């Protein structure tokens, strides 16, 4: 398995947290392989916000959100990557959005990956994976 730098999408973290999800075991196993191979993994506060929103909609109380963030934080080698604190970032992702086939939120994440030199994307969103591939960001192969 190539060590690479991997961006973790929201759907992966939702499946990681949801033990009833069909993809749960596959996600847990692949994340463990990434950890074992000392791959650097990144996500964004934009992704975290989306995951916590989903958790809040599916749970009965606010404690589930606190548990979810602690489980995410406990993933070794997972850090946050954030955009540059200037409007140049927004200008770049808006320009990218005009030529992309994904929504503005995914385009923001795509620009974040491009700016951060991230080479791989772990996602179950086929449309997002295809757009990322056009930018040279390869999908992870979960059977590696």
Secondary structure, DSSP 8 states (H G I E B T S, - for coil): ----EEEE-HHHHHHHH-TTSTTHHHHHHHHHHHHHTT-EEEE-HHHHHHHHHHHHHHSSSTHHHHHHHHHHHTSTTEEE----SSHHHHHHHHHHHHH-SS-HHHHHHHHHHHHHT--EEE-S-HHHHHHHHHTT-EE--TT-
